Amino acid sequence: MALQNTDPTKTEAWKKLSHHYKENTNLSLKDLFSDDADRANNLSIRWNEFFVDFSKNRITHETLQLLLQLANEVGLKDAIQKQFEGGIINKTEGRAVLHTALRAKESDVIMVDGVNIVPEVYKVKKKIKTFTDSVISGSKTGFTGKAFTDVVNIGIGGSDLGPAMVVEALKFYCNHLKMHFVSNVDGDHVYETIKGLDPETTLFVVVSKTFTTQETLSNATTIKKWFLEHATQADVAKHFAAVSTNAEKISEFGIDADNVFPMWDWVGGRFSLWSAVGLSIGLAVGYENFDAMLTGANEMDQHFATTQFEENIPVILALISIWYNNFYGAETEAIIPYTQYLSRFSAYLQQGIMESNGKSVDRNGNRVSYETGTIIWGEPGTNSQHAFFQLIHQGTKLIPTDFIGFKYSLHGDKDHHNKLMANFFAQTEALMNGKTADEVRKELEDNKFSEKEIGEILPFKVFEGNKPTNTLLIDKLTPKSLGSLIAMYEHKIFVQGIIWNIFSYDQWGVELGKQLANAILNDIEGSTIANHDASTLNLLHLFKK
Ligand code: F6P
């Protein structure tokens, strides 16, 4: 069940793409549109409540055909099937990759080690429902019989970013419970979070796939100590829940078995918000909304698994990204949601994309000879327009950008929404068309600038344009559409990892820093400092003084 192992640069498609790139370096988006009246229709996909317009990209029909050939040559179709069927495609950790099973239909059959895992997934979903219903309704109470008012999610990485992003994204659908997230091992984070909380009415959810993560265990221990200043050991059972694969460590921590939610090693941390890791999401928005998010993701899974590549949203977005990353040499991609609710979306995707595809060794164990994972960044529009858009418009770097907008706002204020969306559409148009010297001259002349003034200011007001963007216009930000949107990016990650011939589902790169931090903690807390490089030694001596 191994994945096909192909150096993408050795494929016919890659060679043709290199040649095609050289022949088309001067491709102008404006020309592409004037040459083809149907371009906007031809290069867009309508699916459910999504409209994905990828026509404002420096691609021709031939570019797309070659990119699709590349996908076929590296065996993408077969890879998708292997992933969905539970193949051990995370080879370096010997695991299947089945976050898709967490949102599968109850009637689906997905086998891991000869066992259908879907019934177990549904058993845990039922437990999430019972737990979240009882906390939200107030039937489950704290140690003095009062209903819960606050929930603290204690986790880091995938055990924090996903739930935190979704809780913010779905704030509109949240109930009365106030959600808090503690992740950093920085004590100021945890103390700042608990300082206003009432131990009688606060529920703590400790989320750690491994239950060995230093940050999470330190924060959970500090919080438990604080809690025990107000309550007894027996009360811990009422106030702490845990989500993990490590039952033994949870019981050592003293969390009641009734409040323990399992997860499985075939779910990667950064893809785990669909599992009980999303308990905080369920507590914030209610089980029905959590489940609607899973439905949205499942619909995107079906689209990805069954739609021909020409019409397949994650495949097309991944291929376009490969085009810029590997042929244009673009190093970064910006993701700009035009809704404040998605303010944590880029931070969440940074882990998803950069922890997955930030690899430099191929599936044969050799150093790759081509670029892999893109650098991801972004902030919501319109704030980002007043911050870093200058560089996208007039800087020297090519930054392909995804614009995500919604037809309807949630609070329904038409005046605000029209202004927001006017900016959304204006930016992609401006990035594409830019402003020529002739246009600038005319504008200045119309404003009665003298010839001398025009000569001095004109070059600074010219916009090159020709900047590529994708536009995702979605009906409304709902739990379901959010589920589809997240799943869309998850599948884009997968497609790119397959093409780059890397393993997207391990993260060995974060281990070394963790090991060194443990060693340095001994240096900091001990009486002597072990041998380090001269710079680190100086810094440690200074810190300990
Ligand atoms: O940063 C590495 C990592 O392993 C992530 O992949 C993961 O999401 C995070 O740490 C937290 O791990 P855990 O859920 O095991 O505490």
Boltz pocket constraint, residues with backbone or C-beta under 6 A from the ligand:
constraints:
  - pocket:
      binder: B
      contacts: [[A, 156], [A, 157], [A, 158], [A, 159], [A, 207], [A, 208], [A, 209], [A, 210], [A, 211], [A, 212], [A, 213], [A, 216], [A, 269], [A, 270], [A, 355], [A, 507], [A, 510]]
      max_distance: 6.0
